[in-house]
Amino acid sequence: MSNGQGSDKPAQPAATATIKPTDLRGILKYVPRFQDQIFVLALDGSIVADENFSNLLVDIAVLRSLGIRVVLVHGIGQQLDELSELRNIPITNSDGAGVTDAATLDLAIRASARVSHLILEGLTQNSLKCAITNAVRALPVGILKGVDQQHTGKVDRVDKEFLLHLIGADILPILQPIGYGPDGRSLRVNSDLLAAEVAEALAASKIIFLTPAAGLEIDGEIRRDISVDALRALLKDAPASLADNVRSKALHAVRAIETGVPRVHLVDGRVFDGLLNEIFSNDGIGSLIYANDYQQIRKATKRDVRFLHQLTRSAVKREELIHRTQQAIEKNIDQFYVFEIDENIIACVTLYFYPDKPQLAEIGSLYVMPVFQGRGIGRKMVEFASMMAKERGASTVVALSTQSYAFFTSKLGYEEADKSMLPEARLKLYEESGRNPKVLVKQL
Ligand SMILES: CC(C)(COP(=O)(O)OP(=O)(O)OC[C@H]1O[C@@H](n2cnc3c(N)ncnc32)[C@H](O)[C@@H]1OP(=O)(O)O)[C@@H](O)C(=O)NCCC(=O)NCCS
């Protein structure tokens, strides 16, 4: 794949080695969807220092070449700690979220210059034009609970016109975690906060935090997707359940979504091809935090298996749903979403991606408990699954139904299609089941 400027300079082999023509086809389907959208990439200082950083820059060049407009925000935590140790100067904090005394500010400015410079160098190697800006106006945080925060700043205004002007001229803006106060003096700003503010000002469609963590770790497990409402509730009621290294990201993700940024991703910036996989594959590798109107829908967990089995049993008896053993549900629990009322599961749906046809996703096992039917829950479940399918790269959804096909066609705009449109492996299962369901499709 060429670099962002379309030059004939060979791209770094490491980044191209794994891209096959099928991957390329998969990626190209996103081009019209993401073209001209703004993605804010927020890099922790430690990611800039990581050996994968050069690969990450190639990935950024790929995004640019696909017409995605990128803004880079960076942190300096690791470099600030290192400088403090090297010079034997104690710092008041390394993430810009506490007090910044004069010595810490001085080191923060030096660390910022160093990190920005590394980014400049790397982008230059990838033939991308970029500029370090003074687009962030800040105000001193002031005195909090009696403690003067000194040189710590909060974002007052992001110069949107300036940044859009650069982006429009194909120049990638680099934003340091330093803002400029009313008197032009520097103030240290937390980079997660900065990413959220910049994304809001530019009406970005995504923030992607590139951080040294496998994703959003909650109670020791990585959550692949979570709604903003669920995350907000966690931050309020059980903040300790979130791993320390992602709490600030989670907080600012919620904040960004509340101000209109639809999606925030957390991606391990140390993983080769991680950024591209997160954006261009069905599964992603990190965590997605999304805004939604579907507060009551969540991903099922292993704890729900027994209940899901019981829930769908009567529909299986009536042949409305295909029989699945408890073990089969457990094995495929990642495909299930459930709808809860007062913490009771009253509906479910599955979403499945065909490995050999990633642009097609299957919606299945749709079931709403009879007493709750007719309240729009079935529709919501299908709409939600479609939204997730689209988010993960599908362009078409298919549902196979024996008795509720009219629900899909008359209520949800699905059309009947020939079974031959199913991937081979799925068609085989279809034939073997003997149920002869109608094949219903919808373009997303
Ligand atoms: C099909 C099902 C999921 C619908 O859920 P729901 O929550 O009742 O649906 P909604 O409230 O969103 O929509 C209700 C509307 O769909 C219509 N509808 C419901 N089931 C229907 C069906 N089988 N055929 C045609 N229309 C149907 C209702 O008449 C209602 O119409 P209205 O809005 O004009 O009043 C639910 O009836 C169910 O769980 N059925 C048993 C399992 C099943 O068949 N699943 C489908 C497997 S693919």
The ligand as an SDF file (V2000), in Angstrom:
LIG
                    3D

 48 50  0  0  0  0  0  0  0  0999 V2000
  -40.9660  -11.2840   16.3610 C   0  0  0  0  0  0  0  0  0  0  0  0
  -40.7260  -10.6380   17.7070 C   0  0  0  0  0  0  0  0  0  0  0  0
  -39.2550  -10.6430   18.0060 C   0  0  0  0  0  0  0  0  0  0  0  0
  -41.2590   -9.1930   17.6770 C   0  0  0  0  0  0  0  0  0  0  0  0
  -40.9250   -8.5590   18.8760 O   0  0  0  0  0  0  0  0  0  0  0  0
  -41.8120   -7.3380   19.4610 P   0  0  0  0  0  0  0  0  0  0  0  0
  -41.0400   -6.7460   20.5790 O   0  0  0  0  0  0  0  0  0  0  0  0
  -43.1740   -7.8100   19.7570 O   0  0  0  0  0  0  0  0  0  0  0  0
  -41.8360   -6.3660   18.2070 O   0  0  0  0  0  0  0  0  0  0  0  0
  -42.1060   -4.7940   18.1930 P   0  0  0  0  0  0  0  0  0  0  0  0
  -42.8500   -4.4140   19.4230 O   0  0  0  0  0  0  0  0  0  0  0  0
  -40.8490   -4.1100   17.9210 O   0  0  0  0  0  0  0  0  0  0  0  0
  -43.0120   -4.6550   16.8990 O   0  0  0  0  0  0  0  0  0  0  0  0
  -44.3180   -5.0300   17.0070 C   0  0  0  0  0  0  0  0  0  0  0  0
  -44.9600   -4.9430   15.6330 C   0  0  0  0  0  0  0  0  0  0  0  0
  -44.5200   -6.0600   14.8410 O   0  0  0  0  0  0  0  0  0  0  0  0
  -45.6170   -6.8450   14.4810 C   0  0  0  0  0  0  0  0  0  0  0  0
  -45.2400   -8.2370   14.5260 N   0  0  0  0  0  0  0  0  0  0  0  0
  -44.8060   -8.9420   15.5840 C   0  0  0  0  0  0  0  0  0  0  0  0
  -44.5740  -10.2120   15.2120 N   0  0  0  0  0  0  0  0  0  0  0  0
  -44.8750  -10.2980   13.9090 C   0  0  0  0  0  0  0  0  0  0  0  0
  -44.8550  -11.3520   12.9650 C   0  0  0  0  0  0  0  0  0  0  0  0
  -44.4970  -12.5940   13.2990 N   0  0  0  0  0  0  0  0  0  0  0  0
  -45.2010  -11.0700   11.7230 N   0  0  0  0  0  0  0  0  0  0  0  0
  -45.5920   -9.8310   11.3670 C   0  0  0  0  0  0  0  0  0  0  0  0
  -45.6500   -8.7940   12.2220 N   0  0  0  0  0  0  0  0  0  0  0  0
  -45.3060   -9.0360   13.4720 C   0  0  0  0  0  0  0  0  0  0  0  0
  -46.6790   -6.5360   15.5180 C   0  0  0  0  0  0  0  0  0  0  0  0
  -47.9560   -6.7850   15.0190 O   0  0  0  0  0  0  0  0  0  0  0  0
  -46.4590   -5.0640   15.7730 C   0  0  0  0  0  0  0  0  0  0  0  0
  -47.0630   -4.3080   14.7380 O   0  0  0  0  0  0  0  0  0  0  0  0
  -47.6220   -2.7960   15.0240 P   0  0  0  0  0  0  0  0  0  0  0  0
  -46.4080   -1.9730   15.3590 O   0  0  0  0  0  0  0  0  0  0  0  0
  -48.2680   -2.4350   13.7560 O   0  0  0  0  0  0  0  0  0  0  0  0
  -48.5410   -2.9450   16.1760 O   0  0  0  0  0  0  0  0  0  0  0  0
  -41.4760  -11.3730   18.8430 C   0  0  0  0  0  0  0  0  0  0  0  0
  -42.8050  -11.5050   18.4850 O   0  0  0  0  0  0  0  0  0  0  0  0
  -40.9360  -12.7660   19.1700 C   0  0  0  0  0  0  0  0  0  0  0  0
  -40.0610  -12.8840   19.9990 O   0  0  0  0  0  0  0  0  0  0  0  0
  -41.4850  -13.8030   18.5320 N   0  0  0  0  0  0  0  0  0  0  0  0
  -41.0820  -15.1730   18.7940 C   0  0  0  0  0  0  0  0  0  0  0  0
  -39.6920  -15.5250   18.3010 C   0  0  0  0  0  0  0  0  0  0  0  0
  -39.4840  -15.2720   16.8470 C   0  0  0  0  0  0  0  0  0  0  0  0
  -40.3000  -15.5940   16.0070 O   0  0  0  0  0  0  0  0  0  0  0  0
  -38.3230  -14.6850   16.5310 N   0  0  0  0  0  0  0  0  0  0  0  0
  -37.9020  -14.3710   15.2020 C   0  0  0  0  0  0  0  0  0  0  0  0
  -36.8460  -15.3170   14.8130 C   0  0  0  0  0  0  0  0  0  0  0  0
  -36.0620  -14.7790   13.3280 S   0  0  0  0  0  0  0  0  0  0  0  0
  1  2  1  0
  2  3  1  0
  2  4  1  0
  2 36  1  0
  4  5  1  0
  5  6  1  0
  6  7  2  0
  6  8  1  0
  6  9  1  0
  9 10  1  0
 10 11  2  0
 10 12  1  0
 10 13  1  0
 13 14  1  0
 14 15  1  0
 15 16  1  0
 15 30  1  0
 16 17  1  0
 17 18  1  0
 17 28  1  0
 18 19  1  0
 18 27  1  0
 19 20  2  0
 20 21  1  0
 21 22  1  0
 21 27  2  0
 22 23  1  0
 22 24  2  0
 24 25  1  0
 25 26  2  0
 26 27  1  0
 28 29  1  0
 28 30  1  0
 30 31  1  0
 31 32  1  0
 32 33  2  0
 32 34  1  0
 32 35  1  0
 36 37  1  0
 36 38  1  0
 38 39  2  0
 38 40  1  0
 40 41  1  0
 41 42  1  0
 42 43  1  0
 43 44  2  0
 43 45  1  0
 45 46  1  0
 46 47  1  0
 47 48  1  0
M  END
$$$$
